């Protein structure tokens, strides 16, 4: 049985002369070979700073990601969602995105929208998020507004 090349390790060889435990440290955490050979007694503050400076993981979150498209995502229904992690109404994708027209309506009225408030597009085009086209109203007002424009069956009263 071939053993790990590190001192004080009697585990079975896995890859590059290292056991599975030490190879994972090397491969996944990018700990260079010299630091693997150092025992815990040689892991000083100075060596730790050198390691962190040389092998710091890259931050690929948000704008640092090469595939970043400005924080806007177009949904299949034509609506756009916007990256707004600090917004209290951001509820999409783990609380980091909000619908663009809701964000525009918040800017228009000067306060965050309540959960009971709905943003109505006056011209009916959900892709048009201009401030003149948006109107904030309650669910009841919104249903009333849409029921006025729809036709009803005279016998049953249902919408056609």
Residue pairs with C-beta under 8 A, 6 or more apart in sequence:
1 12
1 13
2 12
2 13
3 9
3 10
3 11
3 12
3 13
3 19
4 10
4 11
4 12
4 13
4 14
4 17
4 18
4 19
4 22
5 13
5 17
5 18
6 18
6 19
6 22
6 36
6 37
7 37
7 39
8 39
9 19
9 21
9 22
11 19
11 20
11 21
11 22
12 19
12 20
13 19
14 20
14 23
15 23
16 23
16 26
18 26
18 36
22 36
25 31
25 36
26 32
26 33
26 36
30 55
30 57
31 51
31 55
32 51
32 54
32 55
35 43
35 47
35 51
38 47
58 64
60 66
62 68
62 71
62 83
71 82
71 83
72 80
72 81
72 82
72 83
72 100
73 80
73 81
73 97
74 80
75 81
77 126
78 126
78 127
79 99
79 100
79 101
79 126
79 127
80 99
80 100
80 127
80 129
81 92
81 93
81 97
81 98
81 99
81 100
82 97
82 98
82 99
82 100
82 103
83 96
83 97
84 90
84 96
84 97
84 98
84 103
85 95
85 96
87 98
87 103
87 106
87 112
88 112
89 98
89 102
89 106
89 112
89 113
90 96
90 97
90 98
91 98
92 98
92 99
100 129
101 119
101 121
101 126
101 129
101 134
102 113
102 119
104 129
104 130
104 131
104 134
105 113
105 119
105 134
105 136
106 112
106 113
107 131
108 131
108 134
108 136
109 136
113 119
113 136
116 138
116 139
117 136
117 137
117 138
118 136
118 137
118 138
118 139
118 142
119 134
119 135
119 136
120 134
120 135
120 136
120 137
120 142
120 145
121 128
121 133
121 134
121 135
122 132
122 133
122 134
122 135
123 133
125 133
137 145
147 159
150 159
150 160
151 159
151 160
152 158
152 159
152 160
153 159
153 160
